[in-house]
């Protein structure tokens, strides 16, 4: 591969796929990861099979990419889980949401850190959500949604810790709120077109530097309260 390289998880559909298209259109080499791999969708992308909920799958990916510099890792893969309140909360489902949304990004950074350090830009972008903000995530009137909100709050803490731990190695780590995006997860009431979100996220990432590592930013560049 030549030029900067980005690896995007959850890139088989939705925001992840749109991000892959945006970066490919800007001349980046894109490694688009997902649980299913279809060569018929954007054959120009380098597709890799990855189940972020499976630590063995993460380890396999790291072996396959051994020695390949990665300039940017976008931890986009995520699941919603039950949106009800305490009455419908299921322990195993809650843990699965935490595993995919909060633990998997940490495991991926650990597994791919040699690749990231070999890259020139050294950026990790965690796709979080305003729903995980302690200050702003409960301002609406929606009840419940415990698993998703808790998982994104945990991801935000992971971002801050990674930024702190990797700063001396020149790695920039961000939490990014993509907006309420019009995807399957966002639902019919969502307000932000997927193209607008992806373009905005790339613009924010393009400006990222060590000085703002550990920040929580929205796709429009505005800061989100922790």
C-alpha positions in Angstrom: 0.0 0.0 0.0 1.1 3.6 -0.6 -0.1 6.8 1.1 -1.8 7.1 4.5 -3.7 4.1 5.7 -6.9 4.0 7.8 -8.4 0.9 9.4 -12.2 1.2 10.1 -14.2 -1.3 12.1 -17.8 -1.9 11.4 -17.3 -0.8 7.8 -19.7 -3.2 6.1 -22.6 -0.8 6.3 -23.9 2.5 7.8 -21.5 5.1 9.0 -18.5 2.8 8.8 -19.0 2.2 5.2 -19.6 5.8 4.4 -16.4 6.7 6.3 -14.5 4.1 4.2 -15.9 5.7 1.0 -14.9 9.2 2.1 -11.4 8.3 3.0 -10.9 6.2 -0.2 -12.2 9.2 -2.2 -9.5 11.3 -0.5 -6.7 9.0 -1.6 -6.3 7.0 1.5 -5.7 3.3 1.6 -8.7 1.9 3.4 -8.8 -1.3 5.4 -12.6 -1.9 5.9 -13.3 -4.4 8.6 -16.6 -6.2 9.3 -18.1 -9.5 10.4 -19.1 -10.1 6.8 -16.9 -9.4 3.7 -18.5 -8.7 0.3 -16.3 -7.9 -2.6 -19.3 -6.6 -4.5 -19.5 -3.5 -2.3 -16.8 -1.0 -3.2 -14.3 -3.4 -4.6 -11.6 -0.8 -4.3 -11.5 -1.1 -0.5 -9.2 -3.6 1.2 -11.7 -5.7 3.2 -10.8 -7.8 6.2 -13.1 -10.0 8.3 -13.3 -8.9 11.9 -15.6 -9.7 14.8 -14.7 -7.2 17.4 -16.6 -9.2 20.1 -14.1 -12.1 19.5 -10.6 -11.6 20.9 -9.3 -14.4 18.6 -10.6 -12.5 15.6 -8.8 -9.4 16.8 -5.6 -11.4 17.3 -5.9 -12.9 13.8 -6.3 -9.5 12.2 -3.2 -8.2 14.0 -1.2 -11.2 12.6 -2.5 -10.5 9.1 -1.4 -6.9 9.3 1.9 -7.5 11.0 4.4 -4.8 9.8 1.8 -2.7 8.0 1.8 1.0 9.2 -1.6 2.3 10.1 -1.9 6.1 10.3 -5.5 6.1 11.6 -7.6 3.6 13.5 -11.3 4.4 13.6 -13.1 2.3 16.2 -16.6 2.6 14.7 -18.2 -0.9 15.3 -21.0 -0.7 17.8 -24.3 -2.2 18.9 -27.3 -0.6 20.6 -28.8 -3.3 22.8 -32.1 -2.9 24.6 -33.5 0.6 24.7 -36.0 0.0 27.5 -35.6 0.7 31.2 -34.7 -1.4 34.2 -37.6 -3.7 33.6 -36.2 -5.0 30.3 -32.5 -4.9 31.1 -30.9 -8.3 30.4 -27.5 -9.0 32.0 -25.9 -10.9 29.2 -27.1 -8.4 26.5 -25.8 -5.6 28.7 -22.4 -7.2 28.9 -22.3 -7.8 25.1 -22.9 -4.2 24.5 -20.1 -3.2 26.9 -17.8 -5.8 25.2 -18.4 -4.5 21.7 -18.6 -0.7 22.4 -16.1 -0.3 25.2 -13.7 -3.2 25.5 -13.2 -4.0 21.9 -11.6 -0.6 21.0 -9.1 -1.1 23.8 -8.2 -4.6 22.6 -7.8 -3.3 19.0 -5.5 -0.5 20.1 -3.4 -2.9 22.1 -3.3 -5.4 19.2 -2.5 -2.8 16.5 -0.3 -0.5 18.5 2.9 -1.5 16.7 1.1 -0.7 13.4 -0.1 2.7 14.7 3.4 3.6 16.0 4.8 2.7 12.6 2.4 5.2 10.9 3.1 8.8 10.4 -0.2 10.3 11.8 -0.7 8.0 14.8 -4.4 8.7 15.4 -7.1 6.7 17.2 -10.6 7.9 16.7 -13.3 6.3 18.9 -16.8 6.8 17.6 -18.6 7.6 20.8 -21.9 9.4 21.4 -23.4 12.3 23.2 -25.5 9.6 24.9 -22.4 8.7 26.9 -21.9 12.2 28.3 -22.7 12.5 32.0 -23.5 16.1 31.4 -25.5 16.0 28.2 -26.4 12.3 27.7 -29.5 12.4 29.9 -30.9 15.8 28.9 -33.6 14.3 26.7 -36.8 12.6 28.1 -36.0 9.1 26.9 -36.0 6.5 29.6 -33.7 3.6 29.8 -31.1 2.9 27.1 -28.8 1.8 29.9 -26.4 -0.5 28.0 -25.6 1.9 25.2 -25.3 5.0 27.4 -23.1 3.2 29.9 -20.9 1.6 27.1 -20.2 5.0 25.5 -19.4 6.6 28.9 -16.9 3.8 29.4 -15.5 4.3 25.9 -15.0 8.0 26.8 -13.0 7.0 29.8 -11.0 4.7 27.7 -10.2 7.5 25.3 -8.9 9.7 28.2 -6.8 7.0 29.6 -5.4 6.0 26.2 -4.6 9.6 25.4 -2.8 9.9 28.8 -0.9 6.7 28.4 0.1 7.1 24.7 0.8 10.8 24.6 4.6 10.3 25.1 4.6 8.0 22.1 3.0 10.6 19.9 -0.4 8.9 19.6 -3.5 11.1 19.4 -6.8 9.6 20.8 -10.2 11.2 20.3 -13.8 10.5 21.3 -16.1 11.6 18.5 -19.9 12.2 18.5 -21.2 11.6 14.9 -24.6 13.2 15.5 -27.9 11.5 15.4 -27.2 9.9 12.1 -29.7 8.5 9.6 -28.7 4.9 9.8 -30.4 1.7 10.8 -29.2 2.3 14.4 -30.2 6.0 14.3 -33.7 5.2 13.2 -36.2 7.1 11.1 -36.3 10.1 13.4 -32.5 10.8 13.1 -31.6 14.3 11.8 -28.0 14.1 10.4 -27.5 12.8 6.9 -24.8 10.1 6.9 -22.7 11.9 4.3 -22.7 15.0 6.4 -21.6 13.1 9.5 -18.8 11.2 7.7 -17.4 14.3 6.1 -17.6 16.2 9.4 -15.8 13.5 11.3 -13.0 13.4 8.7 -12.6 17.2 9.0 -12.3 16.9 12.7 -9.8 14.1 12.5 -7.8 15.9 9.9 -7.2 18.8 12.4 -6.3 16.4 15.3 -3.0 16.9 17.0 -1.3 16.0 20.3 -2.6 19.2 21.9 -6.2 18.1 21.7 -5.6 14.4 22.3 -8.2 13.1 24.9 -10.9 15.5 23.6 -14.6 14.7 23.1 -15.7 16.4 19.9 -18.8 16.4 17.7 -18.8 15.9 13.9 -19.3 19.7 13.5 -16.1 20.4 15.6 -17.9 21.5 18.7 -16.7 20.1 22.1 -19.0 17.8 23.9 -19.1 17.8 27.7 -17.9 14.7 29.4 
